[in-house]
């Protein structure tokens, strides 16, 4: 018999057109789709078969989800676990994979576009700046989920890297305080993107010192990615790659270095 298998699929940040071609094909073929109801755009489910079973994971515990997935996979059904964004970022997939594999269920992951990329598109920025920071840090503020002291925002802010802070809009004041303690200036550019790529997407550009006030004024406490760093105001930075004097394997020129 064919080995039971499920696919964990990234649904993208919200816009149905940002679902990958592979993800869409798997949804079209699926007999069971277990989706994150509080986060996944329901329009994405429109590509599922009319006779497919669609189940919302929101009211289910991890064990209940795994039971449902396991039973369907063992019955030979085509099964998709649909996550928001990209499953590798705050997707809580590790625990699902362990339990499924313990039950003899093979798991395959299909990546998706993250809100990280959706927010960058909304802001019209690149997170890495020529001549500036070459590092992007994805992190979160501590809440019910703890963060190790070594990975505190205070420590990360001290690097000067671009910070993409997930799941932390309601903790914006604490985010600011930690970043200031880490050495960032209050006038460091900052921004928030609410529900990136959704029809009700909203964007706010501000400074680190005014970040919490900006979110409060907009009435936003959830579903917003926070971005902090000079990438939001890079000036006239220019990449060497396309400099007319820069030599590489496909173009002659003099290396300006």
DOVEX-186324 format. One record per residue (C-alpha): x, y, z. Coordinates in nm, 4 decimals, always signed. Each point is the difference from the previous one (the first is absolute). Last residue first. Layout:
X=X; Y=Y; Z=Z
...
//
This chain:
X=+3.6964; Y=+4.8398; Z=-0.4805
X=-0.1548; Y=+0.1555; Z=-0.3063
X=+0.0484; Y=-0.3319; Z=-0.1898
X=+0.0680; Y=+0.1026; Z=-0.3539
X=-0.2318; Y=-0.1161; Z=-0.2699
X=-0.1067; Y=-0.2940; Z=-0.2064
X=-0.3363; Y=-0.1660; Z=+0.0489
X=-0.1173; Y=-0.3591; Z=+0.0430
X=+0.2645; Y=-0.1418; Z=+0.2333
X=+0.0309; Y=+0.3131; Z=+0.2094
X=+0.1510; Y=+0.3455; Z=-0.0253
X=-0.1449; Y=+0.3088; Z=+0.1676
X=+0.0729; Y=+0.3222; Z=-0.1888
X=-0.3556; Y=+0.0524; Z=-0.1223
X=-0.1374; Y=-0.0653; Z=+0.3522
X=-0.2652; Y=-0.2697; Z=-0.0270
X=+0.1393; Y=-0.2345; Z=+0.2658
X=+0.1469; Y=+0.2834; Z=+0.2047
X=-0.3442; Y=+0.0676; Z=+0.1458
X=-0.1014; Y=+0.3601; Z=+0.0555
X=-0.1041; Y=+0.1824; Z=+0.3167
X=-0.1556; Y=+0.3400; Z=-0.0738
X=-0.1851; Y=+0.0335; Z=+0.3311
X=-0.0835; Y=-0.3287; Z=+0.1692
X=-0.3109; Y=+0.1214; Z=+0.1866
X=-0.2030; Y=-0.3090; Z=+0.0890
X=+0.3144; Y=-0.2144; Z=-0.0223
X=+0.1282; Y=+0.2115; Z=+0.2887
X=-0.1745; Y=-0.2277; Z=+0.2476
X=-0.3150; Y=-0.1160; Z=+0.1712
X=-0.2826; Y=-0.1969; Z=-0.1595
X=-0.3081; Y=-0.1047; Z=+0.1972
X=-0.2370; Y=-0.2573; Z=-0.1505
X=-0.3661; Y=+0.0577; Z=+0.0810
X=-0.2712; Y=-0.2598; Z=+0.0634
X=-0.0866; Y=+0.1301; Z=+0.3469
X=-0.0266; Y=+0.3162; Z=+0.2109
X=-0.0977; Y=+0.2618; Z=-0.2569
X=-0.2212; Y=+0.2960; Z=+0.0875
X=+0.1776; Y=+0.2314; Z=-0.2448
X=+0.0816; Y=+0.2451; Z=+0.2807
X=+0.1233; Y=-0.2894; Z=+0.2119
X=+0.2250; Y=-0.1233; Z=-0.2792
X=+0.1546; Y=+0.3444; Z=-0.0497
X=+0.0368; Y=+0.0518; Z=+0.3749
X=+0.1899; Y=-0.3282; Z=+0.0342
X=+0.2364; Y=+0.0872; Z=-0.2850
X=+0.0736; Y=+0.3602; Z=+0.0988
X=+0.3505; Y=-0.0478; Z=+0.1377
X=+0.0821; Y=-0.2561; Z=-0.2680
X=-0.1010; Y=+0.2422; Z=-0.2692
X=-0.3056; Y=+0.0056; Z=-0.2281
X=-0.1366; Y=-0.1575; Z=-0.3130
X=-0.3424; Y=-0.1645; Z=+0.0230
X=-0.1502; Y=-0.2413; Z=-0.2476
X=-0.3513; Y=-0.1448; Z=-0.0218
X=-0.1203; Y=-0.3099; Z=-0.1852
X=-0.3797; Y=-0.0299; Z=-0.0177
X=+0.0040; Y=-0.1873; Z=-0.3332
X=+0.2620; Y=-0.2403; Z=+0.1416
X=+0.3602; Y=+0.0293; Z=-0.1274
X=+0.1472; Y=+0.0667; Z=+0.3476
X=-0.2540; Y=-0.0237; Z=+0.2792
X=+0.1291; Y=+0.3086; Z=+0.1858
X=+0.3428; Y=+0.1281; Z=-0.0989
X=+0.1999; Y=+0.1917; Z=+0.2578
X=+0.2914; Y=+0.2364; Z=-0.0442
X=+0.3162; Y=+0.1223; Z=+0.1669
X=+0.2783; Y=+0.2415; Z=-0.0891
X=+0.2487; Y=+0.0576; Z=+0.2834
X=-0.0859; Y=+0.3375; Z=+0.1557
X=-0.0121; Y=-0.1442; Z=+0.3526
X=+0.3638; Y=-0.1080; Z=-0.0478
X=+0.0945; Y=-0.3666; Z=+0.0265
X=+0.2376; Y=-0.0977; Z=+0.2785
X=-0.1377; Y=-0.3284; Z=+0.1301
X=-0.1905; Y=+0.1830; Z=+0.2731
X=-0.1781; Y=+0.1914; Z=-0.2743
X=-0.0895; Y=-0.3301; Z=-0.1653
X=-0.1348; Y=-0.1424; Z=+0.3257
X=-0.2118; Y=+0.3071; Z=+0.0741
X=-0.1408; Y=+0.0039; Z=-0.3538
X=-0.0970; Y=-0.3663; Z=+0.0114
X=-0.1567; Y=+0.0528; Z=+0.3437
X=-0.2153; Y=+0.2812; Z=-0.1377
X=-0.0896; Y=-0.2127; Z=-0.3038
X=-0.1242; Y=-0.2935; Z=+0.2092
X=-0.3450; Y=-0.0179; Z=-0.1592
X=+0.1635; Y=+0.0043; Z=-0.3426
X=+0.2262; Y=-0.2921; Z=+0.0939
X=-0.0836; Y=-0.3039; Z=-0.2089
X=+0.2991; Y=+0.0530; Z=-0.2291
X=+0.2845; Y=+0.2484; Z=+0.0287
X=+0.2042; Y=+0.0503; Z=-0.3151
X=+0.3234; Y=+0.1648; Z=+0.1139
X=+0.2555; Y=+0.1350; Z=-0.2469
X=+0.3466; Y=-0.0448; Z=+0.1471
X=+0.1654; Y=+0.2562; Z=+0.2280
X=+0.1474; Y=-0.2811; Z=+0.2096
X=-0.1038; Y=+0.1669; Z=+0.3275
X=-0.3646; Y=-0.0478; Z=-0.0982
X=+0.0456; Y=-0.3765; Z=+0.0339
X=+0.1253; Y=+0.0162; Z=+0.3593
X=-0.2758; Y=+0.2359; Z=+0.1150
X=-0.2548; Y=-0.1938; Z=-0.2020
X=+0.0844; Y=-0.3032; Z=+0.2085
X=+0.1540; Y=-0.2971; Z=-0.1752
X=+0.2595; Y=-0.0861; Z=+0.2655
X=-0.2719; Y=+0.0503; Z=+0.2618
X=-0.2034; Y=-0.2798; Z=-0.1574
X=-0.3476; Y=+0.1017; Z=-0.1148
X=-0.3115; Y=-0.1233; Z=+0.1797
X=-0.3335; Y=-0.0760; Z=-0.1704
X=-0.2780; Y=+0.1483; Z=+0.2130
X=+0.1660; Y=+0.3284; Z=-0.0825
X=+0.3595; Y=+0.0590; Z=-0.0995
X=+0.0551; Y=+0.2306; Z=-0.2974
X=+0.0565; Y=-0.1640; Z=-0.3351
X=+0.2836; Y=-0.0695; Z=-0.2412
X=+0.1081; Y=+0.0088; Z=-0.3612
X=+0.3448; Y=+0.1546; Z=-0.0410
X=+0.1164; Y=+0.1325; Z=-0.3364
X=+0.3700; Y=+0.0521; Z=-0.0609
X=+0.1910; Y=+0.1780; Z=-0.2747
X=-0.0322; Y=+0.3371; Z=+0.1682
X=+0.1339; Y=+0.2947; Z=-0.1939
X=+0.2193; Y=+0.0407; Z=-0.3080
X=-0.2744; Y=-0.1557; Z=-0.2088
X=-0.3053; Y=-0.0391; Z=+0.2296
X=-0.1549; Y=-0.3307; Z=+0.1024
X=-0.3696; Y=+0.0171; Z=+0.0894
X=-0.1071; Y=+0.1154; Z=-0.3432
X=-0.2748; Y=+0.2576; Z=-0.0004
X=-0.3292; Y=+0.0878; Z=-0.1691
X=-0.1923; Y=+0.0041; Z=+0.3290
X=-0.2772; Y=-0.2258; Z=-0.1284
X=+0.2534; Y=-0.2225; Z=-0.1756
X=+0.2107; Y=-0.0255; Z=+0.3156
X=-0.3137; Y=-0.0878; Z=+0.1972
X=-0.0936; Y=-0.2801; Z=-0.2383
X=+0.3532; Y=-0.1360; Z=+0.0132
X=-0.0095; Y=-0.0361; Z=+0.3777
X=-0.3684; Y=-0.0935; Z=-0.0232
X=+0.1484; Y=-0.3193; Z=-0.1405
X=-0.0382; Y=-0.1406; Z=-0.3500
X=-0.0499; Y=-0.3749; Z=+0.0243
X=+0.2111; Y=-0.3125; Z=+0.0287
X=-0.1379; Y=-0.3483; Z=-0.0739
X=+0.0956; Y=-0.2437; Z=+0.2757
X=-0.0224; Y=-0.3795; Z=-0.0268
X=-0.0946; Y=-0.2246; Z=+0.2897
X=+0.0044; Y=-0.3834; Z=+0.0074
X=-0.2442; Y=-0.1524; Z=+0.2472
X=+0.1298; Y=-0.2957; Z=+0.2010
X=-0.1682; Y=+0.0959; Z=+0.3245
X=+0.3213; Y=+0.1367; Z=+0.1501
X=+0.0366; Y=+0.1929; Z=-0.3277
X=-0.3323; Y=+0.1731; Z=+0.0666
X=+0.0892; Y=+0.0874; Z=+0.3585
X=+0.3415; Y=+0.1403; Z=-0.0943
X=-0.1361; Y=+0.1914; Z=-0.3011
X=-0.2720; Y=+0.1682; Z=+0.2040
X=+0.2480; Y=+0.1075; Z=+0.2697
X=+0.2318; Y=+0.1496; Z=-0.2592
X=-0.2818; Y=+0.1805; Z=-0.1832
X=-0.0545; Y=+0.2820; Z=+0.2476
X=-0.0175; Y=+0.2410; Z=-0.2964
X=+0.1990; Y=+0.2833; Z=+0.1525
X=+0.2014; Y=+0.0257; Z=-0.3224
X=+0.0611; Y=-0.3332; Z=-0.1767
X=-0.3651; Y=-0.0393; Z=-0.1000
X=+0.0152; Y=+0.2966; Z=-0.2396
X=-0.2970; Y=+0.2354; Z=+0.0118
X=-0.3096; Y=-0.1625; Z=+0.1539
X=-0.0100; Y=-0.3757; Z=+0.0384
X=-0.1976; Y=-0.2589; Z=-0.1965
X=+0.0312; Y=-0.3647; Z=+0.1084
X=-0.0744; Y=-0.1879; Z=-0.3204
X=-0.1121; Y=-0.3625; Z=-0.0276
X=-0.0512; Y=-0.2298; Z=-0.2966
X=-0.1961; Y=-0.2955; Z=+0.1331
X=+0.1432; Y=-0.3497; Z=+0.0273
X=-0.1978; Y=-0.0917; Z=+0.3113
X=+0.3229; Y=+0.0254; Z=+0.1971
X=+0.0294; Y=+0.3648; Z=-0.1100
X=-0.3548; Y=+0.0789; Z=+0.1140
X=+0.0433; Y=-0.1621; Z=+0.3398
X=+0.3361; Y=+0.1673; Z=+0.0557
X=-0.1190; Y=+0.3496; Z=-0.0894
X=-0.2994; Y=-0.0183; Z=+0.2339
X=+0.2017; Y=-0.1483; Z=+0.2868
X=+0.2735; Y=+0.2590; Z=-0.0553
X=-0.2511; Y=+0.2828; Z=+0.0235
X=-0.1551; Y=-0.1438; Z=+0.3157
X=+0.3452; Y=-0.0351; Z=+0.1573
X=+0.0924; Y=+0.3584; Z=-0.0833
X=-0.3245; Y=+0.1250; Z=+0.1521
X=-0.2892; Y=+0.0929; Z=-0.2251
X=-0.2187; Y=+0.3123; Z=+0.0065
X=+0.2225; Y=+0.1941; Z=-0.2452
X=+0.0814; Y=-0.2925; Z=-0.2310
X=-0.2882; Y=+0.0696; Z=-0.2380
X=-0.0933; Y=-0.3041; Z=-0.2091
X=-0.0740; Y=-0.0163; Z=-0.3720
X=-0.1089; Y=-0.3409; Z=-0.1342
X=+0.0220; Y=-0.0048; Z=-0.3785
X=-0.3181; Y=-0.0559; Z=-0.2026
X=+0.0016; Y=+0.3427; Z=-0.1630
X=+0.3679; Y=-0.0360; Z=-0.0811
X=+0.2306; Y=+0.2654; Z=+0.1416
X=+0.0785; Y=+0.3139; Z=-0.2014
X=-0.2450; Y=+0.2056; Z=+0.2047
X=+0.2083; Y=-0.0753; Z=+0.3089
X=+0.2284; Y=+0.2923; Z=-0.0834
X=-0.2948; Y=+0.2355; Z=+0.0324
X=-0.0201; Y=-0.1026; Z=+0.3674
X=+0.3144; Y=+0.2046; Z=+0.0712
X=+0.1993; Y=-0.1980; Z=+0.2538
X=+0.0440; Y=+0.1517; Z=+0.3464
X=-0.2844; Y=-0.0872; Z=+0.2372
X=-0.0914; Y=-0.3125; Z=-0.1936
X=+0.3405; Y=-0.1654; Z=+0.0001
X=-0.0841; Y=-0.2702; Z=-0.2549
X=-0.0483; Y=-0.3761; Z=+0.0033
X=-0.0652; Y=-0.0979; Z=-0.3598
X=-0.1281; Y=-0.3527; Z=-0.0671
X=-0.0561; Y=-0.1664; Z=-0.3384
X=+0.2680; Y=+0.2132; Z=-0.1632
X=+0.0558; Y=+0.0262; Z=-0.3764
X=-0.0833; Y=+0.3696; Z=-0.0442
X=+0.1832; Y=+0.0812; Z=+0.3219
X=+0.3094; Y=-0.1846; Z=-0.1234
X=-0.0110; Y=+0.1861; Z=-0.3294
X=-0.0338; Y=+0.3344; Z=+0.1776
X=+0.3006; Y=-0.0682; Z=+0.2211
X=+0.2067; Y=-0.0999; Z=-0.3012
X=-0.0930; Y=+0.3188; Z=-0.1847
X=+0.0910; Y=+0.2059; Z=+0.3046
X=-0.2677; Y=+0.2047; Z=+0.1796
X=+0.0739; Y=+0.3683; Z=-0.0562
X=-0.3096; Y=+0.0419; Z=-0.2172
X=-0.2192; Y=-0.0713; Z=+0.3036
X=+0.1318; Y=+0.3183; Z=+0.1692
X=+0.0304; Y=-0.0840; Z=+0.3685
X=+0.3573; Y=-0.0540; Z=+0.1157
X=+0.0675; Y=-0.3225; Z=-0.1891
X=-0.1910; Y=-0.3262; Z=+0.0336
X=+0.3056; Y=-0.2032; Z=+0.1032
X=-0.0742; Y=-0.3701; Z=-0.0472
X=+0.0665; Y=-0.2909; Z=+0.2357
X=-0.0503; Y=-0.3041; Z=-0.2189
X=-0.1161; Y=-0.3341; Z=+0.1404
X=+0.1234; Y=-0.3497; Z=-0.0691
X=-0.0999; Y=-0.3614; Z=+0.0652
X=+0.2480; Y=-0.2399; Z=-0.1702
X=-0.1559; Y=-0.1591; Z=-0.3082
X=-0.1034; Y=-0.3579; Z=+0.0585
//
